[in-house]
Each structure stands twice: as structure tokens, then as C-alpha cells.
């Protein structure tokens, strides 16, 4: 059955559209509802949602039209309400343009062409999963991207959904324009923060990797610096509106940022003194970054420059912006001046460990452990740290959450294992704490992941691991293990760890726990044998719990239930109590509540015991607890009791058999004559019919429990049992 899914804004927009169509054409209601049902089901299927025949069916849609009608016309009745419905109705009333954008997106989601958009989102989601990038807020990131995408569509910043954008430059251009729109940041503060701090950088990184290249961060800015060609590139078009960026020329060129224009000041010769002063003003007056995307910011910079130097800047705006760009680090549309001392210290921090052989570094760990001096040096976030490193160390391999600081191609797991091997040293055991100190820029969760995801490391004890290749086991010892395991499997079907020749191996690996030794030995034998807890079987052979217990019991003269239960857990895991009881009883004789002994430990006089039972049973069936004396039973080596009598009737008697509802240790069951062919239900009916019990539910239950035929007053077929007992009494 498919999971119940709440209505989203796109479905609600289609529902509202259908409501007004029905209002205009009431006679078409049935057809319109049917069409909407098909649309909504198609939308869900396009998104990969598992649906059943009830999902958005016509009856359900008819019911959902009532709260929509009530929201528009309060006098109309409704039994339900929805915050989403109310919100979308309010949007329809107050922001029709915004509603139409949502409706347009909804119709795209219905059409088969929407698969392309959906696949973009799904591929990005898979990329997040692979890189383990912000997994805990993945859905929030999707929502932020979709909200920003819808806003950009509404404002004609883009002509298609962000999910349909394949070019990282095109996405960056849209993001830059959106960043400059103050109204958006005020109206959608939370979504804006999440988009520019997390979603936007991640989505850009994904698109870069998809394009299989690392394009320059802002080609249109870098072209400003190409003055050796005698030309001046431009940064922005002539637009002095800080709240938005003109898109009038979108039809001719979708990327406004690549347009060229001529500043009225003209091209100025390079002025080294001015360049030096620009760098000083930028560093001293813009500790929190210079907004490279705001034309007004350039005017403010000119004013600040004049206040500091008493001179006017002779450069054009575009030349000025290019000079500012050259003197800092571009991050999220702003240029930050990170001191050279800070950058060198950051590089040295990583290079010191690279020289020791480490290869993987996580940005968050670098920043968290060095935040004080990084922040003082104007590296204000983890994302900016990554940008600084990308700018200064282009040869590193950069991923969403980490970098690989070597020329070899590693995936995350390979890099982590390489670093663990590098820092392990000659120690047999390493703890989480030790490894975390040796790998300061790897999160502990990643260390744990690397230790547990492969077969190179083996758990030894709490938060402590060993390396498999440090295990002491020579070729002769391994050959002896193989021979012994093969022989035991041939003879018994399985081989337990205790049965293998492991004494010398344990002594030589005295630092390791038994668990670690078992894991490593069984791993060494895994090419020929399969593991079942603390037992081995031939490759491809299944281990039967009954066979395993039978083999275990067959080699012992006496054992307890507790011992067999422990063996079962180690061999195949948790096993139900009745299963163990039945398995032991097939091989051994139970002499009391705790002990089981081998058959040769008991001497049954079968003929005499059967004759004694023949004198006790007046009919075909007797409950176990109805036998209260054993004076007529000949001595068999142990004191007679109900447990011993049960074992005798299970496997040795020629005239009687034992049966029960469920195997137990509470003497619940029956002794039944061998010639009686009925099942246990029929046997209980026979016993009730032969008793003096009144045939009502209470009295019958009282008799069944007191005689030992049942353990509890729970039996779904009690009425049928009483009917059978009634018929049997009438026949007598």
C-alpha cells in the first residue's frame, strides 16, 4: 500500500484551477475532476512516487474541492481544512502573478517533458548522497533551490527552472542577480540564507563536476585584468539599481554579465600607486567584504578612497572592479581581503600533514580547529575556506566536503583507509581517540566509517580496532585450521571455533580479544567456508539448527538447557525456546528440569513401563499432570518424574506417544495411545469427552489446564473442541 502523501503547493494550484473551471462550467464537473485526477497521478509518477489506485482518485478530489470552496466562499460547508489549501487560496487572492508561476510549474511537472527537470533534481540528490554533503538538510536544500528558482522565473531572471540548468556559469549568473535583489532577501530571509550558504555552492559544485571541468569563478571579471591586450573588458551593464539587475536584453543574450560597455571615464593607463591605495582601502574599510555585484558599492568605494587619500580614482568602474577583484578572494559575490599571513599559515597547516603522507582533509574540521586565527584573517566560513584553498592550491582535488591533497586519484573511502594505514604505526591496537588525534582534520564519524566499511580493520573491543595484516598466523597454522574445519564439517556438518586448533594462535595474539581472533580466523578461511556466528560450514551449505544441536549433544554425556541455548546463539543467533527444546529431545533424554543425558546413561525396561502406562490410561489420552505417582514404573537409573516420562514417550515407548501444543518445560502435554490417529486437537476433545467436566468454556478450560493438556486460557478453537467432545459423549 502506498504511503499517504500530503497535498503540496503545485497540486493545490491545479486543484484551485479546476475549482474555478467547475464554477464556470458546472456541467463539466465530472470530466474536469477526472482530468485533474489523471494529472495528479501523472505528476506523482514523473517524480518517482509509488502510488496505488486510491491516490488522488476522483472521489478523493471531489472531497478536497469542499475546503477550497469554503476558503473562497465561507458560507459553503466543509468537514475538513488544510493550511496548504488556505495558504494557496490566499496567494490566489493577493498574489495572482505568483500563483500563476506556481501553476505553470505544476503543469510542467505533469507533462512528460518535466522528466528532464525531475532528473536534474534526482541526479543532484544522488550526488549529495554519494558525497555525503549536507545529508541531514537535503530536503531543505531542495526546497530552497525550488523557491529561488520560482522567484527567478517570476522576475524573468531565468527562462527555465534551476533544475533544467546544466551550465554552471548560467546558474552562477542567475545566483549573482538574485543575490543583488534586496527584496528577495527580506521576503525570504531563511530560504535566502540557506540557498547562498549551502544550496547554491553545492549545486554549483555538482554542475562543475557534471561538466567535467573547473571553469574560472567569474570569467567576466577576470577579463578585466587582460589589459595586456589593450582592451578593457566589462563587468556589468549600465544599470545603477541596487535592488535588481536589468534583464532587458535577455532575448539577445541570456547572460547580462557578459555584455560590454564603455565607461565615460575611458581607459586609463595602469597606475601602480592607485592600485596600492585601492588594496589598502579594500583591506582597511571592507573587513566583511566588498559587494562586487552592486554598482552603488563602487560609488561608495570611490567616496571612501577620496576620504582616505584626498584623490579621485581615475579608473572606470569596470577597471576599478577588476582591480578590487585581483586584490582579494571572491566568495558569494563579495571580495574579501584575506591576509597573506593567514593564507600561508593555512597552506602550512595542510602541507605539514601532507609531508607525513596524509591525503584527505575535511573543510569543516580545518575551520573548526583553527577558527580563531582564520576568522581574524577574514576567512569567515567553511565555504570561504574552500574558496581560498581552491584559489591558492588548484592542484588539489576538491569535493563537496573534503579535499584530496595528492596527485593520485582517490575516492573518499580509499583516502581514509590510506591515512589510517599511514598513522597506525607498529601498534597492534588503536582506539578512536588515538586515531582522531592522529587525523585532526578527519571527523570521527568518517574514521568510524573507514574502520567498519572494509575488511582491513577488525573490531577488538569498545572503540578499539586492530589491523588484519598485523595478525600472527603462519602458513602451517592456517593449513591446520583448514584441515580441522574440513574434517569437522564432513563429520558433523559444521565446525565451531572451540573445536579448531587455536591455542597457539591465541597465545601469539595475546593483545587481541576472542571476538577479534574469531573474526580474523574465520575471515582467513572464508574462501572455503561460510560463517554462522561462531561456527563454520562448507561454502554454500546451510546450517540447520536441529542438526547443529544434534551434533552438539551427540558428543556429550550430559548437558544443560542453558549450555545448548548459548551454543545456539553462537551458531545461528537467537532461537525460539520451543525450537531448542524439540531439538534437544530428538537426541537426548531429559532427566529433570535442567539436565539432559545421553541415551546410554538411561536403561528403560520398555515392556514393563508400557504395561504400567497401560494400567494408568483408562481411555486413549491422559494429561501429563494427571499422572501423580510413579510407583509402578521400574527403576531406569534416574528418579522418575514427568520430564523423564515425556522423554520416554517421545522416542522409546512402543504403545504410547507424547504430543503437545507447543514444546515447553512445564509438563504441559499428553500421553496418547499409539493407535489413536487424531491430532492434538482431537486428543484434547477425546480427553474432555471422557472426563466429568461440564461442557462450557470456563469448565473445559479449567480441566485442560489442571490436567496439563494446556498452559493458558487461550485457544481459538475452543468452541470446536467443545462441539467434538459433545458428539463423542453422545456416541458413548
N, C-alpha and C positions, 0 to 999 in steps of 0.2 A: 504494500500500500504506500502511495507517495506521501511525503511529508506535507502537512498543511502549510501553505505559504501566504503571508500577508500581502495585501494589495500594495503595490508601490506607486510612485507618483505618475509613472508612464501609463500603467494600467488604468489608474484613476482618471487620467486625462482622456483616455479613449472612452471610458465609461461616461464621463460628463458629455463628451461629444455625442455619444449615442443617445443620452438622455434628451438633449435638445433636438436631435433629429426626430425622436419619438414624439416630442411635444409638438413639432411642426407637422408630423405625419403619423398620427395615432394608428391608422390602419396598417402601417408598415412595421408595427412594433415587433411582431414575431420574426420577420425577416431580419430586422436590424439587430435584434438580440442574438439571432443565430450567427450573423456575420461577426458580431463582436466576440462571441464565444470562439469562433474559428481563429480570429486574430490573436486573442489572448493565448490560446493554446499553441499557436504557431510561434508567438514571441517566446514562450517558455521553452519550446523545443529548440529554437535557434540559440537560446542561452545555455542549452545542455541540461535543462532541469528535467528530472524524472517526474512524469505526470501520469495520472490514471484517468479513468472515464469520468470521474466526478470533478476533476479540476476545471474550474471556470466553465462549467456546463450551463445550459440555458436556464435551468431552474435557479441555480445559484446567482446568475446575473440578474434575473428578474427580482430576486430578493434584495440585491445590492442597489438596485435603482431606487428603492424606497428611501434610504437615508440621503441619497443625492437629491431627490425631490424635496425632502424635508428641509435640507440645507438651503435650497433656493426658495421654497415656499413653506414656511414653518407651520402653516395650518394643515398641511398634509401629514398623516400619521406615519410613524416608523417605529419598529421594535428594536432597532439597533442603531449604533452610531460608530463613527470611526474618526480618529484625529486626522488621519491622512485625507479622508474624504473632505472634512471640514477645511483643512488647510488648502487643498486644491480648489475647492469651491471659492474660498476667499481669494486665491490667486486669480481665478477666472473673473471675479468681480473687480479686483483692484489693479491687477497687472495682466491685462489681456495679452500684451505682447510677450511677456514671459511665459504665460500659459501656452501660447501658440508654439513657442520654441520647444517646450516640453512635449507637446502633442506631435510636433514634427519629428522629434527624436523617437517618440513612441512608434510612429508609423515606420520609421527606418528599421526599428527593432523587429517589426513584424515582417517586413519584406525580406526575401531571401538574400538580397544584397547586403543586408545587415550582418551576415556571417563574417564579412571581412572585418567590420568593426569589432564584433564579438571575439574573433580570433585574435585581434590585436590585444584586447584586454586579457584573454586567456593566456596568450603567449607571454605577456608581461607577468601574469600571475605565476606561470611556471618558472619564469626567470627568477622571481622573488623566492620561490620555493627552493630552487637549485642553489642560489647564493645565500639562502637563509637571511635575506635582507628584510628587516622590519616585519618579520612574520606575524608578530603579535598585533600589528596595526594594519595588516594588508587590506582588510575591507574598508578601513577609514581612508587609506590612500586611494583606493578605487573611487570612493565617494567624493573625495576632494578633487581628483582629476576630472570626474564627470561634471561636478558643479562648475569648475573653472572652464571646462570645455563648453558647457552650455552658455556660460556668461560671454565667452569669446564669440560664440556663434551669434548670440543676441546683439552684440556690439559690432558685428562684422569684422572682428579682428582676424577670424579664420573663416574659411568656407566649408570646413568639414570637421568632424569630431576629432578630438585629440587621439582617439583610438585608431583613426584612419591615417594619422600622420606617420610616415615611415622615415622621413628625413630629420635627423637630429637638429640641423640648422633651422629648419622650418618650425620645429617645436620651440627652439630657443628664442626665435624671433617673436613668436606668439607670447611666450612667457615674459620676455622683456617688456612688451607692450602692456601686458596685463599688470606687471609689477608697477608700472608708472601710473596706473589708474587708482587714484586715492579713494574714489567712491567704492570701488570693489573691496578694498582693504577695510573700509569702515563697515560696509554692509555684511561682509562675510569674513570677519576677523579670524575666527577659529579655522575655517577652511583655508583662508589665505596663508595663515601661519604654517599649517600642516603641508600645504601644497609647495610653498617655496623652501621650507626647511627639509622636507623629506621626499614628498611625491615627485616634485619636479626634477631634483638631482638624480633620483633613482630611475625615472622614466627616460631621462636623457642618457644616462649610462647604458640602459638597456638598448636604446636605439643605436648608440655608438657601437656597441658590441654586435648588434644585428647587421650594421653596415660594414663590419669587419675592418674598421679603421678608427683612428682617433683624430678627428678634424680639430683644427685650431678653435679655441674657445670663441673667438669673436673676429672672424676674418675681416669684417668691415672696419674694425678698429685697427687691426694690425696693418691694414693697407695705408693707414695714416702715416705710419713710420717709414714708408717706402719713398722717402724724399730723394734717394739717390737717383731715382728715375726722372726727377724734375717735375713730378706730378704730385698733386695733393688729393688724396682720397678723402671721402667724406664719411661722417659718422651718422648724422641724422639729417632728415629733410627739414626744410624750413618750417618748423612748427614750434610755437612758443607756448603751447598749452601743457601745463604740468599735470593735468588730470587725465589726459588721454592723448593718444598719438594718432594723427590723421591717417585715414585709410582711403583717401580719395582716389589714389592711383592704384588701388588693388587690382582693378581689371587689367591694367597694363603690366604690373609687376607685383606679385603677392608679397614680396619681401621688401617693405619700405626701407629697411635698414641698408639695402644695397644701392639705394638711389644716390646720385651725386649732385652736388650743388656748389655754387661758388659764393664764398663769403665776401661781403662788401669790403672787408679789410684787405683782401687779396692775399697772395702768397708772400710770406715773409722769410728772409734768409734765416738760417739756423743761428740762434743766439745762445751760446753756452752759458752766459751769465743768467739769462732769463730762465733757462732750463734748470739751473741750480736753485734759483729762487722759487720756482714752481714746486720743485721737490720739497723744499723746506716748508713752504706754506701748506702743502698737502700733508706733510708729516705732523706739523705742529697744530694745524687748525682742523684736521679731519680725523681724529682718533677713532671714530666709529664709521669711517668710510665715506667716500665721495660717490654720490649717486650719478653714475655715468650716463644714465638714461634720461635725466631731467635737464632740458635746456636752461631752465631757471637756475639750476645749480651752477651752471657755467657762469652765469651773470654774477651770482653770489661769490664765486671764486675770484672773478676779476676785481670785485669790490674788496675782498679780503686781501688780495695781492697788493692793491693800491694802498690799503691801510698799513700794511707791513713794510712795503718798500718805497712808497711815495711815487711809484711809477705805474704807468698803464702797460698791460700786456699787449704787444703788437701782433701777436699771433691771431689767426682766425679761430673761430670756435672749434672747428674740426681739428685744426693743428693743435690747439690747446688740449682738447680731449685726448688726442693721440699721445701728447707728452705726459699727461696725467696717467694714462694707461701704462706707459712704459715704466713709470716710477712706482708701481705697486702690483698688488695681486688682485685680479678680478674675481669677485665672488658674489653670486646672486645680484648682479647688476651694479655692485659697488666696487670701487677700487680702495683697497686697504694698503697702507704702508707698513709692511712687516719689516722690522729691523734686520739688517744683515746678520747681526749677532744672534738673533733668535733663529734665523734660518740655518746658520752654521751649527748652532747648538743642536737643533733638531736633526740635521743630517748626521752629526757626530753621534747622537744618541742611537740612531739606527745602524750606522756604519760600524760602531764598536761591536755590536752583536753580529752583524753580517760577517765580520772578520773572524768570529768564533764559529762560523758555519751555520748560523740561523738564517732562515729564508722567509718566514711568514710573520707579518706584523699586522695587528688589528688597530684601525684608526682610533676606535673608542678607548682602547687600553692605553695607547700612546698619549692621548689627550688627558685622560683621567689621571694618569700617574705623573703628568708634567703640566697640569693645568695652570699652576700659579705663574710660572715664567712664560708659558705660551700665551696666556691671556694678557699679561703685561706687555708682551711683544706684539700685541694686536692680532694674534690668531684667536678668534673669538668663538670658534665652534669646531666640532669634529669634522663637519663638512668642509670648512675652510682649511683645516689641517690637510685634508686630502688634496684640496686645490693647490695649496702651497707645494706639497710634495710632487704633484703632477707637473707643476711648472718647473721645479728645480731638478727633479730626478726623472726625466722622461723614459729612461731605460727600464724602470721598474714595471712590473705587471700589476695594473690596478684593477681591483674588483670592487664590488659594492661596499663591502665591509672590511676588506683587508688588501694588503699588497704583497707581492712576491718579489723579494729583493735579490734575484739572481737571474742569470741568463737562461737557465733551464726551464722547460715548460712543466709546471706542477699544477695539479688540481689541489683543492683545499686539503683533502684527506692525505694525499701524498706529502704535501708540505708539512703538515702537522706531524706525521709519523717520522719524517726526516729529522725534524727538530727534536722530537722526543729521543730518537736514537743518538743525536748529537750530544745532548746534555746528560744522558743517562749515566755515562761513565762506567766504572767497573763494579758498581753496586748491584747486588742481586735483587734488592727490593727498593722501590721508590714510592713515596707517598704523594698524595695530591698536593700537599703543602710544599714539599720539596720541589716538585715539578713546576708548580705555579711560580715559585721564586726563581727558578732557573729559566723560565719562559715568561718574563714580566709583561710582555705585550701580546700574550695569548690569553683569552678568557678561560677561566676554569672549566666552563661548560664545554669548550672546544677541546681542552685537554682530555676531559672525560670521554667525549665523543670519539677521539682518536684511539684511546686506550681500549674502548669497547667495540669499535666497529670492525676491527680486523682480527687476525689470528696471531699477530706478532707479540701481543701482550696478554698476560693471564692474570686474572684476579687472584690475589693471595689471601687478603684479609681486609678488614674495614679500611677503605680509602687507600689501599696499598696494592701495587701490581708488581709483577716480575716480567722479565723478558724470556720468551720461549727459547731463544737461542743461547741463553745462559744456563739452561738445564743440563745437569750431568747425567748422561745415559750413553754408555759406549755401545758399539755395534754388537758385541756379544750379549750384553744385557737386553738389547732390543730384540735380538733373534730369539732369546729365551722367552721373552714376553709373547712374541708371535706364536711360537711353538705351543706354549702353555694355553694361550687363548684359543688356538685352533683345536687342540685336543679336548678342552672343556666344552667347546661349542659342539663338537662331534658327539661327545658322550652325553651331554646334558641339555644342549640347545642354547646355553648361554654361559658366560664367564664373568664372575663378579671380581671387583678389584681385590678383595681379600684373598681370592683364590690364585692370584697371579704372583710370580716370584718377584716381589717388590722390596724385600727387606734391605738389600744393599743399596738400591736406588734411593730409598727414603733416607738412609744414613748419609749418603753422599750429598743429598739436597736438604740438609737439616734445617736450613733457614726457611724453607717453604712449608706452607700448611698442607694438610692432607688433601684439601679441596684443590689446591693448585697442582699438586703432584698427580692427582687423578685426571684433572683436565688435560695436562700436558701428555701423560702416558696415553690416554685414550685418543688424543689428537695425533700422536705418533703412529698409532695403529689404525687410524681412520681410513687408510686406503684399502684395508681388508675387512674391517669390522664396523658395524653401526653401534652407536652408543644408546643405551636406555638407562638413564640415571647412572647408577654405579655398576652397571652390567654391560657386557658386550655380546652382540650376536653377529653371525655371519652377514656379510654385506647383502642387503635386500631381504633378509629373513625377518619376519615379525616375531616378537616375543609374546607368548601367551601367559597371562598371569597365572592361570591354572597349572600350566606346565612348569613355570618358574617356581611356584610354591611347591609343587610336587617334587621337583628336583632338589629343592632346598630341604624339604622334610625327609626325603628318601635317604639322605646321608646322615640323619640324626636319629638317635635312640629316644631322645626326649627334647621337647622344646615348649616354649610358652606362646600364647597368642600374641603377646607384646613383641616377642622376637620376630615372629613371622610378619607382623604388621610393619615393623621397622624395615625388614628386608623388602617388603612390597613397595614401600615408599622409595627406597633407594633404587629399586629396579625399574619400576614403571610409574612411580609417582603415587598420588593419593588414590586409594582403592576403597570402595564401599565395604563396610563391616560385613554384611551378609556374604559378599563375594569371597572374602578371606575365609570365613567360617566354612563355607561349602568347599573351598579348595583344600583346606587342611583335612577335612573329614573324608575326602577321597583317598587320602594317603595314610593318615594316622588315626589312632584311637584316642578319644577324649576320655580321660580318667577322672577329671574333676573340672571345676570352672576355669582353671588356669592352665592345666597341663595336658599335653598331648604326647603319646608314646608310640613307638614303632609297633607293628603288628606282632613281631616276635617277642615282645615284652608281656603279652597277654595270652592266656590259654583258655579259649572258650570251649565248653562241652556243649556243642550246638544242639544235640538231640535233647539233652536234659533241660537246657534253657528254653527251647521251643516248647517242650512239654509244660514247663512252668507257666509260660505265657498263655498256652492253650487253656490252662485251668483258670487263668485270671480273666481272659476275654470271654464274655457271655455272648457277644454279638460279633460283628465284623470290625468294629472300631472302638478304640478307647483313648481318651485323652491322656497325655503323659502324666499330668498331675493327679490322675485318678489312681495311679499306681503308687502306693504309700509304703509298702513293705516288700523286702527282698529276701525273706527267709527261705523261699522255695528255690532260689537261684543258687547253683553250685559255685563255689569259690573259683575265681579265674586269675588270681594273682593280685587283684586290687579290690578294694571295698566297693560293693555295688552301689550305684546311685543313678539318677536319671540321665546324667551325661554319658555314663558308660553304657547304659541300656540303649540310649539313642544311637551310639556308635555301633553297637551290636546289630541293631535292627537295620541300620543303613547298609551294611556290607556283608554280614555273616549269617543272619538267620535264613533258614530255608522256607519257613512257613509265614513269616511276617515281614513287613516293610515299614519304614518310617517316612512320614510326609509332614509338611508344614506350609503355612502361607509364605513365610519369609524366614530364611536361616537366622538363628538367634542363639543367645546364650542364656535364655531364661526358661528353658524347658517347656517351650510352647510348641506343640505339635501333636501328632497322633501316631499310635501303633495300629497298623491295619493288616488284616489277613491278606496273604499274597493273592488269593483267588478273587478278592474284591477288585473289580475292574474300574470303578469310578475314580474321578479326580478328587482333589481335596475338598472342593465344594460339596460334592456328592457324599464324601466321607463324613463331613460335619453334619449334613442333613440326616444321614443314617444314624449318627450318634444321638442327635436331638430326638429323632423318632423313637429310639429305644429307651430314652430317659423318661422320667416322670414329669418333665418340665411342661408348664403351660405354654401353649404356642402363641405367645405375643412377643413383641420386640424386646421389651425390658427383660422378661424372664429368660428368653432364649439367649440374650447377650450375657446375662448373669451366669447361665450354665456354661456357655462356651468359654468364658474367662476363668471360672472356677475349676473347670476340668483341664485347662491348659490348651484347649483347642485354638484359642485366640488370645492375643495380647491386649488389644484395645477395643473399645466400643465403637469401632469404625469399620463398616463393611457395606459397600454399595449394593451388594446382592442379598442383603439380609431378608428382604421380603420374599425373594425367590426361594431362599433356603427354607423359610417357614412353610411356603406352599409345598415344597418337595417333602418336608417332614410330615406335613398333614396327610399327603397322599400315601406315604409309606405306612403311617399308623392305620389308615383305613384298610390297607391291604393285609394287615396282620390279623 
